[in-house]
Amino acid sequence: MLLVRRLLGDVLRATRLRQGRTLREVSASARVSLGYLSEVERGQKEASSELLSSICSALDVPLSEVLHEVADQLQVEETLAAIELTAPAEPARGPLHVTNVAA
Amino acid sequence: MLLVRRLLGDVLRATRLRQGRTLREVSASARVSLGYLSEVERGQKEASSELLSSICSALDVPLSEVLHEVADQLQVEETLAAIELTAPAEPARGPLHVTNVAA
């Protein structure tokens, strides 16, 4: 299943790393614990709307921009998943005939 | 504060109403309780990534489309908020001179 929190975490971490900032700096600025921010970035914890706003403010990036990026990535994954579902299966192979060369 | 869960709830409810479906139908199809879906639609509860996926599947709408719509609306609200912050204050008025016409 495509999880929004995983994509959201990826986008938040990529944004922070582009700015060359540490988890410690951003968590202090956003007034969230370092452990919480780390879990959000790894897609292990859902960020509440309030904390998501705080994190985006701390990163000085509009929340709408982060959500657009998440939606764009999700759209790519949804498209890939749809292609996989509609792609023809591997060509059927007949039973494997093993020739015993030692016989 | 602009809350993602409020905008998300608005988009989910609008999508359901466009389809002419009831809370009961969609909640049963998404396997979430009617009360939970109702709270999510009213922006009172955060939807977990898993339940958001289920609700979008039940509405037969890609999650990326819902997120794009939320991000678009958020962007409009962010822009309006920025305009309000930068707009010049009301023109300063001098002290009010009252002429006593009865004098």
N, CA and C atoms of all chains as a GROMACS GRO file, in nm:
protein
  618
    1MET      N    1   0.084  -0.119   0.000
    1MET     CA    2   0.000   0.000   0.000
    1MET      C    3   0.089   0.126   0.000
    2LEU      N    4   0.049   0.223  -0.081
    2LEU     CA    5   0.125   0.347  -0.088
    2LEU      C    6   0.089   0.430   0.034
    3LEU      N    7   0.185   0.457   0.118
    3LEU     CA    8   0.154   0.529   0.240
    3LEU      C    9   0.195   0.675   0.232
    4VAL      N   10   0.099   0.762   0.256
    4VAL     CA   11   0.125   0.905   0.251
    4VAL      C   12   0.235   0.942   0.349
    5ARG      N   13   0.232   0.882   0.468
    5ARG     CA   14   0.330   0.925   0.569
    5ARG      C   15   0.473   0.892   0.528
    6ARG      N   16   0.492   0.786   0.447
    6ARG     CA   17   0.627   0.752   0.401
    6ARG      C   18   0.676   0.858   0.301
    7LEU      N   19   0.589   0.889   0.203
    7LEU     CA   20   0.625   0.990   0.103
    7LEU      C   21   0.646   1.127   0.168
    8LEU      N   22   0.558   1.158   0.263
    8LEU     CA   23   0.569   1.286   0.334
    8LEU      C   24   0.702   1.292   0.409
    9GLY      N   25   0.738   1.184   0.475
    9GLY     CA   26   0.865   1.179   0.547
    9GLY      C   27   0.982   1.198   0.453
   10ASP      N   28   0.975   1.133   0.336
   10ASP     CA   29   1.084   1.147   0.237
   10ASP      C   30   1.099   1.292   0.192
   11VAL      N   31   0.985   1.357   0.167
   11VAL     CA   32   0.990   1.496   0.118
   11VAL      C   33   1.045   1.588   0.227
   12LEU      N   34   1.001   1.566   0.352
   12LEU     CA   35   1.048   1.652   0.461
   12LEU      C   36   1.198   1.633   0.483
   13ARG      N   37   1.243   1.508   0.480
   13ARG     CA   38   1.386   1.484   0.500
   13ARG      C   39   1.469   1.544   0.387
   14ALA      N   40   1.422   1.523   0.261
   14ALA     CA   41   1.495   1.578   0.146
   14ALA      C   42   1.503   1.730   0.155
   15THR      N   43   1.394   1.793   0.200
   15THR     CA   44   1.393   1.940   0.213
   15THR      C   45   1.497   1.984   0.317
   16ARG      N   46   1.498   1.915   0.431
   16ARG     CA   47   1.593   1.948   0.538
   16ARG      C   48   1.737   1.929   0.491
   17LEU      N   49   1.762   1.817   0.422
   17LEU     CA   50   1.900   1.789   0.379
   17LEU      C   51   1.947   1.888   0.272
   18ARG      N   52   1.854   1.930   0.183
   18ARG     CA   53   1.889   2.032   0.083
   18ARG      C   54   1.936   2.160   0.151
   19GLN      N   55   1.879   2.186   0.269
   19GLN     CA   56   1.915   2.308   0.342
   19GLN      C   57   2.039   2.288   0.430
   20GLY      N   58   2.092   2.166   0.428
   20GLY     CA   59   2.211   2.135   0.508
   20GLY      C   60   2.186   2.148   0.657
   21ARG      N   61   2.064   2.118   0.700
   21ARG     CA   62   2.032   2.135   0.842
   21ARG      C   63   2.018   1.999   0.911
   22THR      N   64   2.043   2.000   1.041
   22THR     CA   65   2.036   1.876   1.118
   22THR      C   66   1.896   1.857   1.175
   23LEU      N   67   1.868   1.732   1.212
   23LEU     CA   68   1.742   1.700   1.280
   23LEU      C   69   1.728   1.787   1.405
   24ARG      N   70   1.841   1.805   1.476
   24ARG     CA   71   1.839   1.880   1.602
   24ARG      C   72   1.795   2.025   1.580
   25GLU      N   73   1.854   2.087   1.478
   25GLU     CA   74   1.819   2.227   1.448
   25GLU      C   75   1.670   2.241   1.415
   26VAL      N   76   1.623   2.156   1.321
   26VAL     CA   77   1.485   2.171   1.274
   26VAL      C   78   1.386   2.134   1.384
   27SER      N   79   1.417   2.031   1.462
   27SER     CA   80   1.323   1.991   1.568
   27SER      C   81   1.314   2.102   1.674
   28ALA      N   82   1.427   2.168   1.703
   28ALA     CA   83   1.424   2.276   1.802
   28ALA      C   84   1.342   2.393   1.748
   29SER      N   85   1.362   2.424   1.620
   29SER     CA   86   1.291   2.536   1.559
   29SER      C   87   1.141   2.507   1.550
   30ALA      N   88   1.107   2.381   1.523
   30ALA     CA   89   0.965   2.343   1.509
   30ALA      C   90   0.901   2.311   1.644
   31ARG      N   91   0.983   2.311   1.749
   31ARG     CA   92   0.935   2.275   1.884
   31ARG      C   93   0.871   2.138   1.887
   32VAL      N   94   0.936   2.043   1.817
   32VAL     CA   95   0.896   1.903   1.830
   32VAL      C   96   1.020   1.828   1.878
   33SER      N   97   0.999   1.712   1.936
   33SER     CA   98   1.117   1.639   1.984
   33SER      C   99   1.194   1.583   1.866
   34LEU      N  100   1.324   1.569   1.886
   34LEU     CA  101   1.409   1.515   1.781
   34LEU      C  102   1.362   1.375   1.741
   35GLY      N  103   1.326   1.296   1.838
   35GLY     CA  104   1.281   1.158   1.811
   35GLY      C  105   1.154   1.156   1.727
   36TYR      N  106   1.063   1.248   1.758
   36TYR     CA  107   0.937   1.255   1.683
   36TYR      C  108   0.965   1.293   1.538
   37LEU      N  109   1.046   1.397   1.518
   37LEU     CA  110   1.077   1.441   1.380
   37LEU      C  111   1.145   1.330   1.302
   38SER      N  112   1.234   1.260   1.370
   38SER     CA  113   1.305   1.151   1.305
   38SER      C  114   1.208   1.041   1.262
   39GLU      N  115   1.111   1.010   1.349
   39GLU     CA  116   1.012   0.907   1.314
   39GLU      C  117   0.922   0.952   1.200
   40VAL      N  118   0.885   1.080   1.200
   40VAL     CA  119   0.802   1.134   1.090
   40VAL      C  120   0.880   1.123   0.959
   41GLU      N  121   1.007   1.162   0.962
   41GLU     CA  122   1.088   1.157   0.839
   41GLU      C  123   1.104   1.014   0.787
   42ARG      N  124   1.105   0.919   0.879
   42ARG     CA  125   1.121   0.780   0.835
   42ARG      C  126   0.985   0.715   0.802
   43GLY      N  127   0.878   0.793   0.810
   43GLY     CA  128   0.745   0.740   0.776
   43GLY      C  129   0.691   0.646   0.880
   44GLN      N  130   0.744   0.658   1.002
   44GLN     CA  131   0.701   0.565   1.107
   44GLN      C  132   0.592   0.625   1.194
   45LYS      N  133   0.576   0.756   1.185
   45LYS     CA  134   0.473   0.820   1.267
   45LYS      C  135   0.395   0.919   1.181
   46GLU      N  136   0.261   0.922   1.201
   46GLU     CA  137   0.179   1.020   1.131
   46GLU      C  138   0.204   1.156   1.197
   47ALA      N  139   0.224   1.259   1.116
   47ALA     CA  140   0.236   1.394   1.171
   47ALA      C  141   0.096   1.453   1.180
   48SER      N  142   0.060   1.508   1.294
   48SER     CA  143  -0.069   1.576   1.304
   48SER      C  144  -0.063   1.702   1.219
   49SER      N  145  -0.179   1.755   1.184
   49SER     CA  146  -0.183   1.876   1.101
   49SER      C  147  -0.107   1.990   1.166
   50GLU      N  148  -0.120   2.003   1.298
   50GLU     CA  149  -0.052   2.113   1.368
   50GLU      C  150   0.100   2.096   1.360
   51LEU      N  151   0.148   1.973   1.385
   51LEU     CA  152   0.294   1.954   1.384
   51LEU      C  153   0.350   1.962   1.243
   52LEU      N  154   0.270   1.920   1.146
   52LEU     CA  155   0.314   1.932   1.007
   52LEU      C  156   0.333   2.080   0.972
   53SER      N  157   0.241   2.163   1.017
   53SER     CA  158   0.255   2.308   0.995
   53SER      C  159   0.382   2.360   1.061
   54SER      N  160   0.406   2.318   1.186
   54SER     CA  161   0.525   2.364   1.258
   54SER      C  162   0.653   2.323   1.187
   55ILE      N  163   0.655   2.198   1.140
   55ILE     CA  164   0.776   2.148   1.073
   55ILE      C  165   0.801   2.227   0.945
   56CYS      N  166   0.694   2.252   0.869
   56CYS     CA  167   0.710   2.329   0.744
   56CYS      C  168   0.754   2.472   0.773
   57SER      N  169   0.700   2.531   0.881
   57SER     CA  170   0.744   2.666   0.918
   57SER      C  171   0.891   2.664   0.952
   58ALA      N  172   0.932   2.564   1.028
   58ALA     CA  173   1.073   2.553   1.067
   58ALA      C  174   1.162   2.536   0.944
   59LEU      N  175   1.111   2.468   0.843
   59LEU     CA  176   1.188   2.447   0.720
   59LEU      C  177   1.170   2.565   0.624
   60ASP      N  178   1.085   2.660   0.662
   60ASP     CA  179   1.056   2.779   0.581
   60ASP      C  180   1.012   2.739   0.440
   61VAL      N  181   0.923   2.643   0.433
   61VAL     CA  182   0.871   2.596   0.305
   61VAL      C  183   0.719   2.590   0.319
   62PRO      N  184   0.645   2.638   0.218
   62PRO     CA  185   0.499   2.633   0.232
   62PRO      C  186   0.450   2.489   0.238
   63LEU      N  187   0.356   2.466   0.328
   63LEU     CA  188   0.298   2.332   0.342
   63LEU      C  189   0.238   2.285   0.210
   64SER      N  190   0.180   2.379   0.134
   64SER     CA  191   0.117   2.342   0.006
   64SER      C  192   0.222   2.284  -0.089
   65GLU      N  193   0.344   2.338  -0.082
   65GLU     CA  194   0.451   2.291  -0.171
   65GLU      C  195   0.489   2.147  -0.135
   66VAL      N  196   0.499   2.122  -0.004
   66VAL     CA  197   0.531   1.986   0.042
   66VAL      C  198   0.420   1.889  -0.002
   67LEU      N  199   0.294   1.930   0.016
   67LEU     CA  200   0.183   1.841  -0.021
   67LEU      C  201   0.178   1.818  -0.172
   68HIS      N  202   0.208   1.922  -0.250
   68HIS     CA  203   0.211   1.903  -0.396
   68HIS      C  204   0.318   1.800  -0.434
   69GLU      N  205   0.432   1.809  -0.367
   69GLU     CA  206   0.542   1.716  -0.398
   69GLU      C  207   0.500   1.573  -0.361
   70VAL      N  208   0.436   1.559  -0.245
   70VAL     CA  209   0.388   1.426  -0.203
   70VAL      C  210   0.286   1.374  -0.304
   71ALA      N  211   0.193   1.462  -0.346
   71ALA     CA  212   0.089   1.420  -0.439
   71ALA      C  213   0.150   1.381  -0.574
   72ASP      N  214   0.252   1.457  -0.618
   72ASP     CA  215   0.318   1.425  -0.745
   72ASP      C  216   0.383   1.286  -0.739
   73GLN      N  217   0.455   1.261  -0.630
   73GLN     CA  218   0.522   1.131  -0.617
   73GLN      C  219   0.422   1.018  -0.607
   74LEU      N  220   0.312   1.045  -0.536
   74LEU     CA  221   0.208   0.944  -0.521
   74LEU      C  222   0.147   0.911  -0.656
   75GLN      N  223   0.128   1.015  -0.738
   75GLN     CA  224   0.069   0.996  -0.870
   75GLN      C  225   0.159   0.907  -0.956
   76VAL      N  226   0.290   0.929  -0.946
   76VAL     CA  227   0.384   0.846  -1.021
   76VAL      C  228   0.370   0.701  -0.975
   77GLU      N  229   0.366   0.680  -0.844
   77GLU     CA  230   0.357   0.543  -0.792
   77GLU      C  231   0.225   0.478  -0.829
   78GLU      N  232   0.117   0.556  -0.825
   78GLU     CA  233  -0.014   0.501  -0.865
   78GLU      C  234  -0.013   0.460  -1.012
   79THR      N  235   0.052   0.542  -1.096
   79THR     CA  236   0.059   0.512  -1.239
   79THR      C  237   0.140   0.385  -1.262
   80LEU      N  238   0.253   0.374  -1.192
   80LEU     CA  239   0.336   0.254  -1.206
   80LEU      C  240   0.260   0.130  -1.161
   81ALA      N  241   0.185   0.144  -1.050
   81ALA     CA  242   0.109   0.030  -0.998
   81ALA      C  243   0.002  -0.012  -1.098
   82ALA      N  244  -0.060   0.089  -1.165
   82ALA     CA  245  -0.165   0.059  -1.263
   82ALA      C  246  -0.105  -0.012  -1.384
   83ILE      N  247   0.015   0.029  -1.424
   83ILE     CA  248   0.081  -0.035  -1.539
   83ILE      C  249   0.112  -0.181  -1.505
   84GLU      N  250   0.160  -0.202  -1.383
   84GLU     CA  251   0.192  -0.340  -1.342
   84GLU      C  252   0.068  -0.428  -1.344
   85LEU      N  253  -0.046  -0.369  -1.302
   85LEU     CA  254  -0.170  -0.447  -1.297
   85LEU      C  255  -0.220  -0.484  -1.436
   86THR      N  256  -0.197  -0.393  -1.534
   86THR     CA  257  -0.253  -0.417  -1.667
   86THR      C  258  -0.154  -0.484  -1.761
   87ALA      N  259  -0.025  -0.490  -1.721
   87ALA     CA  260   0.076  -0.550  -1.808
   87ALA      C  261   0.047  -0.699  -1.822
   88PRO      N  262   0.071  -0.756  -1.942
   88PRO     CA  263   0.048  -0.899  -1.958
   88PRO      C  264   0.143  -0.978  -1.869
   89ALA      N  265   0.097  -1.090  -1.821
   89ALA     CA  266   0.180  -1.173  -1.734
   89ALA      C  267   0.297  -1.227  -1.816
   90GLU      N  268   0.397  -1.275  -1.749
   90GLU     CA  269   0.511  -1.341  -1.814
   90GLU      C  270   0.457  -1.451  -1.905
   91PRO      N  271   0.516  -1.471  -2.024
   91PRO     CA  272   0.467  -1.579  -2.110
   91PRO      C  273   0.472  -1.713  -2.037
   92ALA      N  274   0.364  -1.790  -2.056
   92ALA     CA  275   0.358  -1.919  -1.986
   92ALA      C  276   0.468  -2.011  -2.039
   93ARG      N  277   0.528  -2.082  -1.948
   93ARG     CA  278   0.632  -2.177  -1.991
   93ARG      C  279   0.580  -2.318  -1.971
   94GLY      N  280   0.616  -2.402  -2.062
   94GLY     CA  281   0.577  -2.542  -2.049
   94GLY      C  282   0.657  -2.604  -1.936
   95PRO      N  283   0.621  -2.727  -1.899
   95PRO     CA  284   0.698  -2.794  -1.794
   95PRO      C  285   0.844  -2.808  -1.837
   96LEU      N  286   0.929  -2.800  -1.739
   96LEU     CA  287   1.072  -2.805  -1.768
   96LEU      C  288   1.112  -2.949  -1.801
   97HIS      N  289   1.171  -2.965  -1.919
   97HIS     CA  290   1.216  -3.099  -1.956
   97HIS      C  291   1.364  -3.108  -1.923
   98VAL      N  292   1.398  -3.193  -1.837
   98VAL     CA  293   1.539  -3.206  -1.800
   98VAL      C  294   1.597  -3.329  -1.869
   99THR      N  295   1.700  -3.307  -1.942
   99THR     CA  296   1.765  -3.420  -2.009
   99THR      C  297   1.881  -3.463  -1.922
  100ASN      N  298   1.876  -3.584  -1.884
  100ASN     CA  299   1.985  -3.633  -1.798
  100ASN      C  300   2.103  -3.668  -1.888
  101VAL      N  301   2.195  -3.574  -1.892
  101VAL     CA  302   2.309  -3.593  -1.984
  101VAL      C  303   2.398  -3.708  -1.940
  102ALA      N  304   2.383  -3.745  -1.815
  102ALA     CA  305   2.470  -3.853  -1.766
  102ALA      C  306   2.412  -3.990  -1.799
  103ALA      N  307   2.283  -3.991  -1.848
  103ALA     CA  308   2.220  -4.122  -1.871
  103ALA      C  309   2.282  -4.193  -1.990
  104MET      N  310  -0.451   2.897   1.215
  104MET     CA  311  -0.359   2.806   1.143
  104MET      C  312  -0.436   2.726   1.038
  105LEU      N  313  -0.375   2.709   0.921
  105LEU     CA  314  -0.439   2.633   0.815
  105LEU      C  315  -0.420   2.485   0.845
  106LEU      N  316  -0.528   2.416   0.866
  106LEU     CA  317  -0.515   2.276   0.904
  106LEU      C  318  -0.543   2.182   0.786
  107VAL      N  319  -0.446   2.096   0.760
  107VAL     CA  320  -0.461   2.001   0.650
  107VAL      C  321  -0.585   1.913   0.672
  108ARG      N  322  -0.607   1.874   0.795
  108ARG     CA  323  -0.718   1.780   0.814
  108ARG      C  324  -0.854   1.843   0.785
  109ARG      N  325  -0.865   1.976   0.802
  109ARG     CA  326  -0.992   2.043   0.770
  109ARG      C  327  -1.012   2.045   0.618
  110LEU      N  328  -0.907   2.082   0.544
  110LEU     CA  329  -0.916   2.086   0.398
  110LEU      C  330  -0.938   1.946   0.342
  111LEU      N  331  -0.867   1.850   0.400
  111LEU     CA  332  -0.881   1.711   0.356
  111LEU      C  333  -1.025   1.664   0.377
  112GLY      N  334  -1.080   1.696   0.492
  112GLY     CA  335  -1.219   1.659   0.521
  112GLY      C  336  -1.315   1.721   0.421
  113ASP      N  337  -1.291   1.848   0.390
  113ASP     CA  338  -1.378   1.918   0.293
  113ASP      C  339  -1.374   1.848   0.157
  114VAL      N  340  -1.252   1.812   0.114
  114VAL     CA  341  -1.237   1.750  -0.018
  114VAL      C  342  -1.304   1.612  -0.020
  115LEU      N  343  -1.285   1.535   0.088
  115LEU     CA  344  -1.346   1.402   0.093
  115LEU      C  345  -1.498   1.411   0.094
  116ARG      N  346  -1.550   1.504   0.172
  116ARG     CA  347  -1.697   1.518   0.178
  116ARG      C  348  -1.752   1.564   0.043
  117ALA      N  349  -1.683   1.662  -0.020
  117ALA     CA  350  -1.730   1.712  -0.150
  117ALA      C  351  -1.729   1.599  -0.253
  118THR      N  352  -1.625   1.515  -0.248
  118THR     CA  353  -1.616   1.403  -0.342
  118THR      C  354  -1.733   1.306  -0.322
  119ARG      N  355  -1.760   1.274  -0.196
  119ARG     CA  356  -1.870   1.182  -0.165
  119ARG      C  357  -2.004   1.240  -0.210
  120LEU      N  358  -2.025   1.370  -0.182
  120LEU     CA  359  -2.153   1.432  -0.217
  120LEU      C  360  -2.172   1.441  -0.368
  121ARG      N  361  -2.061   1.466  -0.440
  121ARG     CA  362  -2.070   1.469  -0.588
  121ARG      C  363  -2.117   1.335  -0.641
  122GLN      N  364  -2.082   1.228  -0.570
  122GLN     CA  365  -2.121   1.093  -0.612
  122GLN      C  366  -2.260   1.057  -0.561
  123GLY      N  367  -2.320   1.147  -0.484
  123GLY     CA  368  -2.454   1.122  -0.431
  123GLY      C  369  -2.457   1.004  -0.335
  124ARG      N  370  -2.347   0.985  -0.261
  124ARG     CA  371  -2.340   0.870  -0.170
  124ARG      C  372  -2.351   0.915  -0.025
  125THR      N  373  -2.400   0.824   0.058
  125THR     CA  374  -2.418   0.856   0.200
  125THR      C  375  -2.292   0.818   0.278
  126LEU      N  376  -2.280   0.877   0.398
  126LEU     CA  377  -2.172   0.841   0.490
  126LEU      C  378  -2.176   0.691   0.516
  127ARG      N  379  -2.298   0.639   0.529
  127ARG     CA  380  -2.313   0.496   0.563
  127ARG      C  381  -2.255   0.406   0.454
  128GLU      N  382  -2.287   0.438   0.328
  128GLU     CA  383  -2.237   0.359   0.215
  128GLU      C  384  -2.084   0.360   0.210
  129VAL      N  385  -2.028   0.483   0.215
  129VAL     CA  386  -1.883   0.495   0.198
  129VAL      C  387  -1.809   0.434   0.317
  130SER      N  388  -1.862   0.455   0.438
  130SER     CA  389  -1.793   0.400   0.554
  130SER      C  390  -1.794   0.247   0.550
  131ALA      N  391  -1.905   0.189   0.503
  131ALA     CA  392  -1.912   0.042   0.494
  131ALA      C  393  -1.812  -0.007   0.390
  132SER      N  394  -1.807   0.062   0.276
  132SER     CA  395  -1.716   0.021   0.168
  132SER      C  396  -1.570   0.037   0.210
  133ALA      N  397  -1.542   0.141   0.288
  133ALA     CA  398  -1.403   0.167   0.331
  133ALA      C  399  -1.367   0.088   0.458
  134ARG      N  400  -1.468   0.021   0.514
  134ARG     CA  401  -1.448  -0.053   0.640
  134ARG      C  402  -1.397   0.037   0.751
  135VAL      N  403  -1.454   0.155   0.758
  135VAL     CA  404  -1.428   0.241   0.874
  135VAL      C  405  -1.564   0.270   0.936
  136SER      N  406  -1.564   0.309   1.063
  136SER     CA  407  -1.693   0.334   1.126
  136SER      C  408  -1.752   0.464   1.071
  137LEU      N  409  -1.884   0.471   1.072
  137LEU     CA  410  -1.954   0.589   1.021
  137LEU      C  411  -1.911   0.712   1.102
  138GLY      N  412  -1.898   0.696   1.233
  138GLY     CA  413  -1.860   0.808   1.319
  138GLY      C  414  -1.721   0.859   1.286
  139TYR      N  415  -1.629   0.766   1.259
  139TYR     CA  416  -1.491   0.804   1.226
  139TYR      C  417  -1.489   0.883   1.096
  140LEU      N  418  -1.556   0.830   0.993
  140LEU     CA  419  -1.558   0.898   0.863
  140LEU      C  420  -1.619   1.038   0.877
  141SER      N  421  -1.725   1.045   0.955
  141SER     CA  422  -1.791   1.174   0.975
  141SER      C  423  -1.696   1.273   1.042
  142GLU      N  424  -1.620   1.227   1.140
  142GLU     CA  425  -1.525   1.315   1.209
  142GLU      C  426  -1.412   1.359   1.116
  143VAL      N  427  -1.366   1.265   1.031
  143VAL     CA  428  -1.261   1.299   0.933
  143VAL      C  429  -1.313   1.405   0.837
  144GLU      N  430  -1.436   1.385   0.788
  144GLU     CA  431  -1.493   1.481   0.692
  144GLU      C  432  -1.509   1.620   0.756
  145ARG      N  433  -1.536   1.624   0.887
  145ARG     CA  434  -1.553   1.754   0.953
  145ARG      C  435  -1.420   1.812   1.001
  146GLY      N  436  -1.310   1.743   0.970
  146GLY     CA  437  -1.178   1.793   1.007
  146GLY      C  438  -1.151   1.782   1.156
  147GLN      N  439  -1.225   1.692   1.222
  147GLN     CA  440  -1.209   1.679   1.367
  147GLN      C  441  -1.113   1.566   1.404
  148LYS      N  442  -1.086   1.480   1.308
  148LYS     CA  443  -0.994   1.368   1.337
  148LYS      C  444  -0.894   1.355   1.222
  149GLU      N  445  -0.768   1.327   1.258
  149GLU     CA  446  -0.667   1.301   1.156
  149GLU      C  447  -0.691   1.161   1.100
  150ALA      N  448  -0.689   1.149   0.969
  150ALA     CA  449  -0.700   1.016   0.908
  150ALA      C  450  -0.560   0.956   0.898
  151SER      N  451  -0.543   0.834   0.944
  151SER     CA  452  -0.412   0.770   0.926
  151SER      C  453  -0.393   0.742   0.777
  152SER      N  454  -0.268   0.721   0.737
  152SER     CA  455  -0.239   0.695   0.596
  152SER      C  456  -0.318   0.574   0.545
  153GLU      N  457  -0.328   0.471   0.628
  153GLU     CA  458  -0.399   0.350   0.586
  153GLU      C  459  -0.547   0.378   0.563
  154LEU      N  460  -0.608   0.450   0.659
  154LEU     CA  461  -0.752   0.476   0.646
  154LEU      C  462  -0.781   0.576   0.535
  155LEU      N  463  -0.688   0.666   0.512
  155LEU     CA  464  -0.704   0.760   0.400
  155LEU      C  465  -0.705   0.683   0.267
  156SER      N  466  -0.617   0.585   0.257
  156SER     CA  467  -0.615   0.501   0.137
  156SER      C  468  -0.747   0.426   0.121
  157SER      N  469  -0.797   0.371   0.232
  157SER     CA  470  -0.924   0.296   0.226
  157SER      C  471  -1.040   0.385   0.184
  158ILE      N  472  -1.043   0.505   0.240
  158ILE     CA  473  -1.154   0.597   0.208
  158ILE      C  474  -1.148   0.636   0.060
  159CYS      N  475  -1.026   0.663   0.010
  159CYS     CA  476  -1.013   0.700  -0.132
  159CYS      C  477  -1.049   0.582  -0.222
  160SER      N  478  -1.012   0.460  -0.182
  160SER     CA  479  -1.052   0.343  -0.260
  160SER      C  480  -1.203   0.331  -0.263
  161ALA      N  481  -1.266   0.351  -0.146
  161ALA     CA  482  -1.412   0.340  -0.139
  161ALA      C  483  -1.478   0.446  -0.227
  162LEU      N  484  -1.414   0.564  -0.238
  162LEU     CA  485  -1.469   0.672  -0.320
  162LEU      C  486  -1.426   0.656  -0.467
  163ASP      N  487  -1.341   0.556  -0.492
  163ASP     CA  488  -1.289   0.529  -0.626
  163ASP      C  489  -1.222   0.653  -0.685
  164VAL      N  490  -1.141   0.717  -0.605
  164VAL     CA  491  -1.069   0.837  -0.649
  164VAL      C  492  -0.923   0.819  -0.608
  165PRO      N  493  -0.828   0.851  -0.697
  165PRO     CA  494  -0.688   0.834  -0.658
  165PRO      C  495  -0.653   0.926  -0.541
  166LEU      N  496  -0.580   0.871  -0.446
  166LEU     CA  497  -0.536   0.950  -0.331
  166LEU      C  498  -0.456   1.072  -0.377
  167SER      N  499  -0.378   1.056  -0.484
  167SER     CA  500  -0.296   1.168  -0.533
  167SER      C  501  -0.386   1.284  -0.578
  168GLU      N  502  -0.502   1.250  -0.634
  168GLU     CA  503  -0.595   1.355  -0.680
  168GLU      C  504  -0.650   1.433  -0.561
  169VAL      N  505  -0.685   1.360  -0.455
  169VAL     CA  506  -0.735   1.424  -0.333
  169VAL      C  507  -0.628   1.514  -0.274
  170LEU      N  508  -0.504   1.464  -0.268
  170LEU     CA  509  -0.395   1.544  -0.211
  170LEU      C  510  -0.364   1.667  -0.295
  171HIS      N  511  -0.371   1.651  -0.428
  171HIS     CA  512  -0.349   1.768  -0.514
  171HIS      C  513  -0.454   1.875  -0.487
  172GLU      N  514  -0.578   1.830  -0.470
  172GLU     CA  515  -0.686   1.926  -0.444
  172GLU      C  516  -0.664   1.997  -0.311
  173VAL      N  517  -0.623   1.919  -0.210
  173VAL     CA  518  -0.595   1.979  -0.079
  173VAL      C  519  -0.480   2.080  -0.092
  174ALA      N  520  -0.374   2.040  -0.164
  174ALA     CA  521  -0.258   2.128  -0.179
  174ALA      C  522  -0.296   2.255  -0.255
  175ASP      N  523  -0.382   2.241  -0.356
  175ASP     CA  524  -0.426   2.359  -0.432
  175ASP      C  525  -0.501   2.457  -0.342
  176GLN      N  526  -0.593   2.403  -0.263
  176GLN     CA  527  -0.672   2.490  -0.175
  176GLN      C  528  -0.584   2.556  -0.070
  177LEU      N  529  -0.488   2.477  -0.020
  177LEU     CA  530  -0.396   2.529   0.082
  177LEU      C  531  -0.314   2.642   0.024
  178GLN      N  532  -0.272   2.625  -0.102
  178GLN     CA  533  -0.191   2.727  -0.168
  178GLN      C  534  -0.270   2.859  -0.180
  179VAL      N  535  -0.398   2.846  -0.213
  179VAL     CA  536  -0.483   2.966  -0.222
  179VAL      C  537  -0.490   3.034  -0.086
  180GLU      N  538  -0.511   2.955   0.019
  180GLU     CA  539  -0.523   3.013   0.153
  180GLU      C  540  -0.391   3.075   0.199
  181GLU      N  541  -0.279   3.009   0.165
  181GLU     CA  542  -0.147   3.064   0.201
  181GLU      C  543  -0.125   3.198   0.130
  182THR      N  544  -0.165   3.204   0.002
  182THR     CA  545  -0.148   3.327  -0.075
  182THR      C  546  -0.232   3.439  -0.015
  183LEU      N  547  -0.358   3.408   0.018
  183LEU     CA  548  -0.446   3.509   0.078
  183LEU      C  549  -0.388   3.558   0.211
  184ALA      N  550  -0.334   3.464   0.291
  184ALA     CA  551  -0.277   3.501   0.421
  184ALA      C  552  -0.156   3.591   0.401
  185ALA      N  553  -0.075   3.562   0.297
  185ALA     CA  554   0.044   3.644   0.270
  185ALA      C  555   0.002   3.784   0.227
  186ILE      N  556  -0.104   3.793   0.146
  186ILE     CA  557  -0.153   3.925   0.101
  186ILE      C  558  -0.199   4.006   0.222
  187GLU      N  559  -0.270   3.942   0.312
  187GLU     CA  560  -0.318   4.012   0.432
  187GLU      C  561  -0.202   4.065   0.514
  188LEU      N  562  -0.095   3.984   0.523
  188LEU     CA  563   0.020   4.025   0.604
  188LEU      C  564   0.093   4.143   0.543
  189THR      N  565   0.098   4.148   0.405
  189THR     CA  566   0.178   4.253   0.341
  189THR      C  567   0.096   4.374   0.302
  190ALA      N  568  -0.037   4.362   0.308
  190ALA     CA  569  -0.122   4.474   0.267
  190ALA      C  570  -0.098   4.593   0.361
  191PRO      N  571  -0.095   4.716   0.305
  191PRO     CA  572  -0.075   4.832   0.393
  191PRO      C  573  -0.193   4.846   0.488
  192ALA      N  574  -0.164   4.897   0.606
  192ALA     CA  575  -0.270   4.916   0.704
  192ALA      C  576  -0.364   5.025   0.654
  193GLU      N  577  -0.479   5.035   0.714
  193GLU     CA  578  -0.575   5.141   0.682
  193GLU      C  579  -0.502   5.276   0.687
  194PRO      N  580  -0.529   5.368   0.595
  194PRO     CA  581  -0.462   5.498   0.600
  194PRO      C  582  -0.485   5.566   0.735
  195ALA      N  583  -0.376   5.625   0.788
  195ALA     CA  584  -0.386   5.687   0.920
  195ALA      C  585  -0.480   5.807   0.913
  196ARG      N  586  -0.559   5.821   1.011
  196ARG     CA  587  -0.650   5.936   1.014
  196ARG      C  588  -0.606   6.031   1.126
  197GLY      N  589  -0.615   6.157   1.096
  197GLY     CA  590  -0.582   6.257   1.197
  197GLY      C  591  -0.690   6.256   1.304
  198PRO      N  592  -0.667   6.331   1.409
  198PRO     CA  593  -0.769   6.338   1.514
  198PRO      C  594  -0.897   6.397   1.457
  199LEU      N  595  -1.007   6.352   1.505
  199LEU     CA  596  -1.136   6.395   1.453
  199LEU      C  597  -1.167   6.536   1.504
  200HIS      N  598  -1.191   6.628   1.409
  200HIS     CA  599  -1.226   6.765   1.450
  200HIS      C  600  -1.377   6.778   1.445
  201VAL      N  601  -1.435   6.802   1.554
  201VAL     CA  602  -1.580   6.815   1.558
  201VAL      C  603  -1.617   6.963   1.568
  202THR      N  604  -1.692   7.003   1.473
  202THR     CA  605  -1.737   7.142   1.477
  202THR      C  606  -1.875   7.146   1.542
  203ASN      N  607  -1.882   7.220   1.641
  203ASN     CA  608  -2.011   7.226   1.710
  203ASN      C  609  -2.100   7.327   1.639
  204VAL      N  610  -2.183   7.272   1.552
  204VAL     CA  611  -2.266   7.359   1.469
  204VAL      C  612  -2.369   7.436   1.552
  205ALA      N  613  -2.386   7.388   1.672
  205ALA     CA  614  -2.488   7.454   1.755
  205ALA      C  615  -2.431   7.574   1.829
  206ALA      N  616  -2.294   7.588   1.822
  206ALA     CA  617  -2.232   7.698   1.898
  206ALA      C  618  -2.262   7.834   1.835
   0.00000   0.00000   0.00000
